[in-house]
Amino acid sequence: LTPKYLSMTVKKVTGQSILEWINNAVIIEAKKRLITTDHTVLQISEELNFPNPSFFGRFFKQYTGMTPVEFRNS
């Protein structure tokens, strides 16, 4: 299985690029953890392997329109 083949297959099946698919999966997991745990945003950003909570916050806001704290409180 080559990266190119995987990318083409994901695009064909989902209509999304591999990067979009991965980012959506990360957002889904982040939302799940924000809803179901009492972990801090720092802990969740570390669990999801973000370099720092600031980057995680910007990434999350880019895809959801709100910060992780705003999402948790909504």
Helices and strands as residue ranges (DSSP letters): H 3-14, H 18-36, H 41-47, H 53-64, H 68-73
